[in-house]
Structure formats: structure tokens, C-alpha cells
Amino acid sequence: MVEDDSPSQTILAYADEQDCDLIVMGTHGRTGLDRVFLGSMTERVVRRAPIPVLTVGMTTEEAKATEETEETERIER
């Protein structure tokens, strides 16, 4: 579905085309430098959406598991 536009613009365009009343997006809960360098697609959608956006965060256990997986993937590269 992602074409030439950024993912956030594609999400907003799709929501508009489908006449959505709500956008639901997950968050990784990144903070600090990770958030600054990686940006936040969810944040861009929240700021630009003309309709409500519900964000769903990870539990502490999920966030820790994701962080460990990402660290392992960096080491393997």
C-alpha cells in the first residue's frame, strides 16, 4: 500500500479514502535519542490526522522483548 509518499501520508490518505472515523496505531514507546533519530510515524499521523487517532503502547514485557530482539539483530549484522 505504501507508494511514493511517506508511510504517514499513505495512512492518512487511506483513512480518508475509506471514510474512516478512527485510526488505531501501535507505538514502540521509544524515548530520548532513539525517538529523536528514528522519528515517530505514529506522532506524525496524530499531528496531521483530521480524525481521532488511538495509540496503543506495548506492555513493559513486550517492550523489553522487542528491545532485546532489536539488539540481537544489530549484533548479528
Backbone as ProteinMPNN parsed JSONL, in Angstrom:
{"seq_chain_A": "MVEDDSPSQTILAYADEQDCDLIVMGTHGRTGLDRVFLGSMTERVVRRAPIPVLTVGMTTEEAKATEETEETERIER", "coords_chain_A": {"N_chain_A": [[0.817, -1.193, 0.0], [2.08, 1.202, 0.593], [3.209, 3.791, -1.292], [4.693, 6.212, -3.282], [4.62, 8.212, -1.39], [5.286, 9.216, 2.04], [5.097, 6.815, 4.746], [3.337, 7.767, 6.767], [1.778, 9.67, 5.405], [0.58, 7.988, 3.562], [-0.997, 6.375, 5.218], [-2.782, 8.32, 6.217], [-4.009, 9.134, 3.809], [-5.245, 6.743, 3.022], [-7.047, 6.368, 5.154], [-8.688, 8.559, 4.696], [-9.704, 7.969, 2.113], [-11.184, 5.682, 2.7], [-13.09, 6.7, 4.315], [-12.793, 6.714, 7.125], [-13.5, 6.74, 10.656], [-11.801, 6.651, 12.748], [-8.372, 6.167, 13.519], [-6.197, 3.599, 14.385], [-3.189, 3.009, 15.982], [-0.101, 1.396, 16.734], [2.497, 1.843, 19.208], [6.017, 2.049, 19.838], [7.085, 3.045, 22.044], [9.471, 4.415, 22.239], [11.987, 6.543, 23.568], [13.856, 9.513, 24.331], [17.053, 9.728, 22.716], [16.687, 7.702, 20.77], [14.098, 8.205, 19.847], [14.39, 10.769, 18.807], [16.24, 10.387, 16.709], [15.076, 8.335, 15.178], [12.548, 9.244, 14.687], [8.951, 9.496, 14.65], [6.496, 7.783, 13.303], [3.893, 7.339, 14.126], [3.466, 9.6, 15.719], [3.561, 11.608, 13.744], [1.267, 10.968, 12.266], [-0.704, 11.338, 14.245], [-0.476, 14.105, 14.691], [-1.24, 15.162, 12.216], [-3.663, 14.093, 11.422], [-7.098, 14.449, 10.557], [-9.018, 13.205, 11.958], [-9.825, 11.329, 14.974], [-7.059, 9.633, 16.581], [-6.153, 6.631, 17.933], [-3.727, 5.512, 20.072], [-1.82, 2.648, 20.824], [0.114, 1.289, 23.216], [2.99, -0.798, 24.046], [3.215, -3.411, 26.516], [5.325, -3.473, 29.436], [6.814, -5.847, 29.427], [6.605, -6.646, 26.732], [7.902, -4.505, 25.48], [10.502, -4.784, 26.501], [11.201, -7.314, 25.445], [11.118, -6.715, 22.701], [13.142, -4.801, 22.547], [15.367, -6.388, 23.24], [15.366, -8.193, 21.087], [15.834, -6.433, 18.927], [18.399, -5.56, 19.613], [19.841, -7.966, 19.407], [19.555, -8.419, 16.65], [21.036, -6.255, 15.654], [23.598, -6.945, 16.522], [24.033, -9.303, 15.08], [24.29, -8.402, 12.498]], "CA_chain_A": [[0.0, 0.0, 0.0], [2.944, 2.381, 0.623], [3.649, 4.105, -2.642], [5.758, 7.204, -3.294], [4.506, 9.082, -0.228], [5.777, 8.663, 3.301], [4.098, 5.926, 5.351], [2.293, 8.511, 7.485], [0.871, 10.247, 4.405], [-0.18, 6.881, 2.987], [-2.015, 6.015, 6.21], [-3.796, 9.378, 6.223], [-4.744, 9.077, 2.543], [-6.092, 5.553, 3.065], [-8.14, 6.648, 6.09], [-9.585, 9.492, 4.012], [-10.379, 7.242, 1.023], [-12.116, 4.712, 3.281], [-14.011, 7.456, 5.164], [-12.628, 6.188, 8.485], [-13.838, 7.598, 11.79], [-10.764, 6.486, 13.753], [-7.148, 5.465, 13.132], [-5.576, 2.943, 15.535], [-1.779, 2.748, 15.684], [0.748, 0.936, 17.825], [3.703, 2.616, 19.479], [7.12, 1.283, 20.415], [7.438, 3.667, 23.306], [10.853, 4.901, 22.249], [12.166, 7.849, 24.182], [15.218, 10.036, 24.258], [17.727, 9.83, 21.424], [16.076, 6.801, 19.791], [12.935, 8.876, 19.27], [14.87, 11.908, 18.023], [16.886, 9.925, 15.481], [14.203, 7.485, 14.385], [11.287, 9.906, 14.4], [7.786, 8.746, 15.086], [5.436, 7.788, 12.304], [2.633, 7.499, 14.846], [3.334, 11.01, 16.103], [3.227, 12.392, 12.544], [-0.142, 10.717, 11.951], [-1.506, 12.0, 15.285], [-0.444, 15.563, 14.493], [-1.812, 15.578, 10.923], [-4.956, 13.456, 11.136], [-8.298, 15.243, 10.817], [-9.908, 12.357, 12.754], [-9.128, 10.828, 16.161], [-6.08, 8.552, 16.458], [-5.964, 5.891, 19.173], [-2.419, 4.865, 20.098], [-1.767, 1.503, 21.719], [1.504, 1.02, 23.572], [3.357, -2.139, 24.481], [3.433, -3.62, 27.943], [6.746, -3.445, 29.785], [7.412, -7.109, 28.987], [6.716, -6.601, 25.272], [8.932, -3.532, 25.128], [11.8, -5.383, 26.82], [11.453, -8.368, 24.462], [11.407, -6.054, 21.428], [14.465, -4.189, 22.68], [16.355, -7.468, 23.192], [15.388, -8.695, 19.713], [16.499, -5.433, 18.09], [19.826, -5.585, 19.96], [20.378, -9.191, 18.806], [19.629, -8.208, 15.2], [22.164, -5.347, 15.394], [24.832, -7.699, 16.741], [24.165, -10.289, 14.007], [24.632, -7.749, 11.231]], "C_chain_A": [[0.863, 1.259, 0.0], [3.484, 2.615, -0.775], [4.782, 5.105, -2.565], [5.748, 8.1, -2.062], [5.135, 8.429, 0.997], [4.707, 7.739, 3.881], [2.986, 6.684, 6.074], [1.295, 9.137, 6.514], [0.012, 9.164, 3.767], [-1.297, 6.449, 3.93], [-3.138, 7.043, 6.218], [-4.634, 9.359, 4.95], [-5.704, 7.889, 2.533], [-7.292, 5.781, 3.988], [-9.168, 7.583, 5.457], [-10.384, 8.784, 2.921], [-11.449, 6.294, 1.557], [-13.157, 5.366, 4.195], [-14.001, 6.934, 6.606], [-13.016, 7.23, 9.531], [-12.736, 7.604, 12.842], [-9.579, 5.753, 13.137], [-6.565, 4.877, 14.411], [-4.149, 2.578, 15.154], [-1.056, 2.275, 16.931], [1.938, 1.856, 17.998], [4.757, 1.692, 20.066], [7.538, 1.858, 21.752], [8.876, 4.136, 23.382], [10.897, 6.286, 22.879], [13.587, 8.315, 23.938], [15.769, 10.085, 22.851], [17.141, 8.905, 20.373], [14.914, 7.485, 19.091], [13.362, 10.033, 18.376], [15.414, 11.432, 16.687], [15.946, 9.124, 14.586], [12.916, 8.185, 13.983], [10.13, 9.05, 14.873], [6.688, 8.87, 14.042], [4.082, 7.987, 12.988], [2.416, 8.951, 15.238], [2.961, 11.874, 14.904], [1.763, 12.204, 12.162], [-1.037, 11.438, 12.957], [-1.588, 13.498, 15.028], [-1.185, 16.01, 13.233], [-3.216, 15.051, 10.65], [-6.125, 14.381, 11.461], [-9.337, 14.468, 11.638], [-9.13, 11.858, 13.974], [-8.167, 9.684, 15.832], [-5.914, 7.933, 17.838], [-4.605, 5.216, 19.104], [-2.418, 3.783, 21.167], [-0.304, 1.178, 21.973], [1.717, -0.422, 23.987], [3.392, -2.206, 26.005], [4.937, -3.574, 28.201], [7.453, -4.704, 29.29], [7.603, -7.129, 27.471], [7.817, -5.652, 24.839], [10.322, -4.097, 25.385], [12.156, -6.462, 25.803], [11.807, -7.771, 23.108], [12.793, -5.446, 21.449], [15.562, -5.246, 22.589], [16.479, -8.036, 21.784], [16.114, -7.727, 18.795], [17.999, -5.411, 18.353], [20.494, -6.813, 19.346], [20.536, -9.028, 17.303], [20.782, -7.281, 14.843], [23.488, -6.086, 15.525], [25.077, -8.666, 15.588], [24.555, -9.664, 12.68], [26.062, -7.492, 11.179]], "O_chain_A": [[0.441, 2.286, -0.531], [4.132, 1.748, -1.362], [5.753, 4.87, -1.845], [6.774, 8.691, -1.726], [5.469, 7.244, 0.986], [3.532, 7.869, 3.54], [1.822, 6.291, 6.005], [0.092, 9.132, 6.777], [-1.158, 9.397, 3.465], [-2.417, 6.186, 3.491], [-4.314, 6.679, 6.226], [-5.849, 9.55, 5.01], [-6.844, 8.013, 2.088], [-8.419, 5.427, 3.643], [-10.371, 7.421, 5.658], [-11.596, 8.972, 2.813], [-12.499, 6.123, 0.936], [-13.998, 4.682, 4.778], [-15.049, 6.738, 7.22], [-12.877, 8.434, 9.317], [-12.729, 8.458, 13.729], [-9.753, 4.835, 12.336], [-6.449, 5.578, 15.416], [-3.917, 1.924, 14.138], [-1.362, 2.703, 18.044], [2.342, 2.557, 17.071], [4.441, 0.689, 20.705], [8.27, 1.217, 22.507], [9.44, 4.243, 24.471], [9.971, 7.085, 22.741], [14.412, 7.579, 23.397], [15.062, 10.434, 21.905], [17.094, 9.269, 19.197], [14.76, 7.362, 17.876], [12.775, 10.258, 17.317], [15.091, 12.003, 15.645], [16.02, 9.228, 13.362], [12.257, 7.763, 13.032], [10.34, 7.98, 15.444], [6.042, 9.909, 13.911], [3.228, 8.719, 12.486], [1.31, 9.475, 15.105], [2.134, 12.778, 15.028], [1.092, 13.162, 11.778], [-2.017, 12.075, 12.572], [-2.662, 14.09, 15.139], [-1.704, 17.125, 13.189], [-3.885, 15.526, 9.731], [-6.143, 15.021, 12.512], [-10.397, 14.998, 11.972], [-7.903, 11.955, 14.002], [-8.418, 8.879, 14.935], [-5.574, 8.624, 18.798], [-4.346, 4.435, 18.188], [-2.94, 3.971, 22.266], [0.431, 0.831, 21.049], [0.771, -1.166, 24.244], [3.574, -1.197, 26.686], [5.728, -3.633, 27.26], [8.573, -4.627, 28.787], [8.639, -7.575, 26.979], [8.583, -5.962, 23.927], [11.226, -3.908, 24.571], [13.297, -6.522, 25.344], [12.706, -8.271, 22.432], [13.539, -5.561, 20.477], [16.579, -5.025, 21.931], [17.586, -8.33, 21.335], [16.924, -8.148, 17.97], [18.788, -5.26, 17.421], [21.601, -6.711, 18.819], [21.543, -9.453, 16.737], [21.446, -7.495, 13.828], [24.4, -5.875, 14.724], [26.22, -8.833, 15.161], [25.103, -10.351, 11.818], [26.556, -6.946, 10.193]]}, "name": "protein", "num_of_chains": 1, "seq": "MVEDDSPSQTILAYADEQDCDLIVMGTHGRTGLDRVFLGSMTERVVRRAPIPVLTVGMTTEEAKATEETEETERIER"}
